[in-house]
């Protein structure tokens, strides 16, 4: 009975492990993902060439070792040759084997060298689409340098802010939690794209396996990579440089679409920017209800990653705003830290936002979560604070 129980127990454990392996295997790829760019395809081909050569060598060597172990075993009466080193093969193998190995290495290296040169030599020309990739803690910013709109008499590039989707929003129709984003990087198929990488704070790295793009984003520097997109699809990547507490919340999604769809999308982005700029430029007194609604949406998008939607933060790195001395204190101090950030902390300057966005966020923070200060900050207050900061 005890033996039967042990067998049943072992069978149960084996079934459990087999089921787990099947579930895990469904998410596990045994090879690189299918390339979506010409450069990525060349890298993939080199990988497959290397794998094929390694597999053939593995089979030959294992066959040779297996043969030697079987036919030269002691039970068959085999005695080791003590004069092997004096034979022709024993003397010349030290030259023949390294030459064979070197020949195999050069076979791989020849193709790899050409591909490596192609990766690092960014093409020039008017047919390139330039996209500036800016890493932030912890989100991505994309600027389409070849597409701009005129705001306040100055051309401004079309820009997209991309953040991870919270777990409750990353449904089955998305790439999944910590892989899906709210706004993907949209690119046209059949186009060469030059990426200009930089960072607003610490080291980040832009990496999308299907595009073979991986480059560190370094504060104060601009580095280049490029791709030639060959097929449509939605491709996931992530920040590949440990950049802080929420490094895992920096997924990347690239959506490659047809040229016509890209043009329509770009036109929509331009209209959205113009509408936002026109709204921000309106000379009016905004009501508490209007600012709270806009502030909630802006805060949840731009501020909640650190201070949480509840405003409780993640002390000590990200202090809570509920009852905070800054949020419930004098308004000028609150304006100053939001506009200019705080040196030595994770609080960065948010002066790139419009006066309306900042007024709405600050109004929301001063009246949400039970703070209830009753303070109403108007866009003109932000404008005055900016002017004071310049002086």
N, C-alpha and C positions, 0 to 999 in steps of 0.2 A: 504493500500500500504506500509506504514511504517513497519507494522508487517511482511509483506511478505519479505521486504528487509532485516529485521533483521534475519529472518529465513534462507534466502539464504546466508547471511553473515556468520551465525553460521555454516551452512552446509559446506561452503567453507573452513572455518577454521578447521572444523572436518576432512574433506577430506585431507587437507594439513598435519595435524598432523598424520592421519592414514597412509598416504604415507610415511612420515618421519619415523614413527615407524616401518613400514615394511622394509625400507631400513636399518635402524639401527639394527633391529632384525636379519637381515641376517648376520651381523658381530658379533652378541652377543650370546655367549654360556651360557646356563643356568646351566652348571655343569663344573667340572674340565675336562680338555682335557684327551683323552684316554691315559693311561700310556704306556710308551715304555721301562720300566725297572721293575724288580721284586720288588725293594723297593718302587717305585712309585705306583705299583699296590697295595701293602699292605696299603699304606697311603690312596689310593683311596677307598679301601674296608672299612677302618675305617671311612672315611668321609661318605660313603653311609650308614654304620651301624648307625652312629650318626644321619644322616638325617632321616632315617627310624624311629628310636625311637622318634625323635623330632616330626615327622609328626603324629605318632600314639597318642602321648601325646597331641598334639595340637587338634586333632579331638575329643578326649575324653573330654578334658577340655572345649573346645568350646561347645560341645554337652551338658555337664553338666551346664555350665553357661547359655546357651540358654534355656534349660529346666527350670532352676530356675527363669530366668527373665519372662518367659511366664506364668508358672503356679503359681508363687508366687507374681504376680503383684497386686497392690492395687485395680484395677478395679474388680478383682474377689473376693474382700473382704478378702484377706489373711492378717493375722496379724502376725508379727514377733514373733518367739518363744523366750521369755525372759529367759527361763531356759535351753536353748540348751547346755550351758557349763557344766551343771550338768549331762547330759546324758552320756551313755557309750562311744559313738563316740566322743562327745565333749571333754571328758577327755583323751581318748587314741589316738586321731588323731595327737596330738603333738609328739607322738612317732612313730606311724605307717607311717605317711607321710614322715618324714625324713629318715626312714629306707628304704622305697620304692625308694626315690630319691637317697640315697646312693647306693642301689643295682644297679640302672640304671647307675650311675656314674662308679661303679666298673666294670660293664659289658663292658663299653667302655674303661676304663683305663687299664683293663687287656690286651686287644689286643694292645692298644696304647703303653704300656710299652715294650712289646716284639719288636714291630716295631721300637720304638725309640732306643732301645739297638742295633738293627740290623743296623740302620742308622749310629750310631756313632762308632760302632766297625768295623773299616775298616779291611777287610780280608787281610791276608798275604799269600804269595805264589808266585811261579814262573809263574802261569797262569794269573797274573794281568798285565794289560797294564797301565803303568804309564804315565800320561800326566800332565805337569806343566802348569798351567794357570796363566798368568801374566797380570794384569790390567794396562793400561796406560791411560793417558789423551790424546785422547779418542779413544782407540782401544784395541784389545785383541791380546795377543801373546800366542801361544801354542807350547810347546816343547814336542816331543815324546821321552821320556828318554830311552826307550828300543830300539830305532832305531837311528842309527848314521852313519855318514860318516867321513872318515879320511881326514882332510884338514890341510896342513902344518904339517903333522906328529902327529896331535892331533884329537881325536874323537870329533865330534860336533853333538849334537842331531838334528834331523830333526825338523825344526821350521816353523811355519806358522803365518803370520801376517794377522789379520782379521779386516777389517774396513767396515763401513756402505757404502752402495751405494748411491750416490747423487740421487736426485729426478728424474733427466732426464735419469738415468740408471736403476732405479728400475721399470721395466716394469711389464706387466701382468703375465709374466712367472716367476716372483720372488715372494718372500714373501711380497713385498710391501715396500714403502719408510719408512725408520727408522726401518725396520725389516729385510731387505735383506742385505747381506754382500758380499764382493768380494771373500773371501776365507773361507768357512765353516770349522768347526772342524769335520774331518772325522774319524769315529770309526767303528770297525767291530761288527756285530751283534753276539749275543751269547757269548760275552766276558765280563769279569769283568774289569772295568776301575777305577783306583784310580786317583783322581784329587788332585794335590798339588797346593794350591792357595797362591798367593802372589801378591804384587803390586810394581810398580816402582816409584810411586809418592804419591797418596792419597788413601783413602779407596775406594774400588770398591766391587762389589758382583756379583758372577757368578750364574745365575739362569735360568734354563730351566724347565718349569713346567712339561713337559712329563717325565723328568728324575728325578724329585723330588730333584734336586740339588740346594741348595742355601747356599752359604758360603761367608763371607766377605773375601776380599783379603786385607791384612794388610801389609803396608811397613815394611820390616825387619823381618817378621814372615812367616812361612809356615804352613798352615792348610790343613786338609784332608777331602775329602768326597769320596764316591764311588757309582757306579751304576753297575747293571748287566743287560745289554741290551738284550731285548727280541724280538724286531721287527725292521725291516728296515723302513726308512722314513727320512724326513727332518723336524727338530723341531726347533722352534724359541723361543728365550728367550731375556733377556736384563740385563744390569747392574741394580741391585736392591739396590744400595747405592748411594745417591746423591753425585756426585763426581766432580761437577764443572759446568761451563757454558754450556758445550755440553754433559752433562750426557745423554741426549736423543739420542745422536749419538753413543751409544755403544751397538747396538743390538748383539745378539748371534745367530748363526745358527749351529746346529749340524746335520750332515748327517751320519746316520747309514746305512752301506752297508754290503753286503755279504763279507765273509772272503777273497775270491779270488779277489774281486774288491778292497778291502782295500790293499791287498798285491801289486796289480798292481799300485794303486795310490801311495803307499809309495815308490815303486821303481822309479816312475816318479819324486817324490819329491827329492829323493836322486840324481838322474841324473841332475836335475835342479840345486841343490846346488853345485855339482861338476863342472858343466859347468860354473856357476857364479864365483866360486872360481878360476877356470882356467883362465877365462877372466880377473878377477881382478889381477891375478898374472902376467899377460903379461907385459914384460918389453918393453914398446913402448911409443912413444909420441902420445897421442890422439889428433885428430884434433878438432877444434872448433865445427864443425858440429856434430861430434860423441858425444862429451861431452854435447852439448846442447840437443841433442835428448835423451840421457840417463838421463840427469839432469831434463828435463821436466817431464819424466815419473816418476822418483824417487820423485821429488818435489810434483807432484800432488798426489802421494800416501802417502807420509810421512809428508809433511809440509803444504799442502793446508788446512788441517783441522783447522789450527790456522791462518795462514797468508793469506788464500784464494788463489784461482787459479790466481786471478788477481794481487796478491802481495800487495793488499791494506790493508790487515789485518783487525782486529777488535779492534782499539784502545779504551782504553789504555791498556787492558789486552794483546792484541796481536798486536804489532806495525806493520805498513805497511813496506814493503821492497822497495817500489818504491821511489827512491831517498834517501833511508835510509843512515844515517851517517856510519853505520856498513857496509852495502853492498857496498857503493860507496867509503868507506875509505880504509885504509891500509889492504892489504890481510891478514897479520898475525893476526890482530884483528878479522877479519871475521872467520878465521880458528879456533881461540881460542874459540869463543862463540859457534860455531857449535859443536866443539869437546867436550867442557867441560860444556856447558850450562851457565846459569847465575843465581847465588843464589838469592833467594827472588823473582824470577819471574817464569812464566810458562815455560820458556825456559829450556828444559832438555838437558843433554849431549847426543849426537848422536854418541858416539865413538864406538858403536857396529856395525855400518855400515862399509863396506869395504872401502879401500882407494879410489877405483874407484868410488863407489857410492858418497862418500863425495866430491871428486874432481868434479864430474859431477854436483852435486847439487849446489856447490858454484860457479862454472863457470856459470851455468844457472842463478842463482840469480844476478850475477854481469853483466849479459848481456841481461836479459829479461825486459819486461815492459818499455822499453825506458831507462834503466840504461846505457846500451851500453858502458861499461867500456873497453871492448876489452881485458879483463884479461882472461888468460887461466891458470887454475890450474890443474896440473898433479897429478896422484896418488903418485908420489914420494914426492911431496910437503906435502901431508897429512902424509905420513910415517915419514918425517922429523919432522913435527909438533908433532906427537905422541912421537917420541924419545925425543924431547925437553921437552915435558910435563912430561915424566917419570923422566928426570934428575932434 
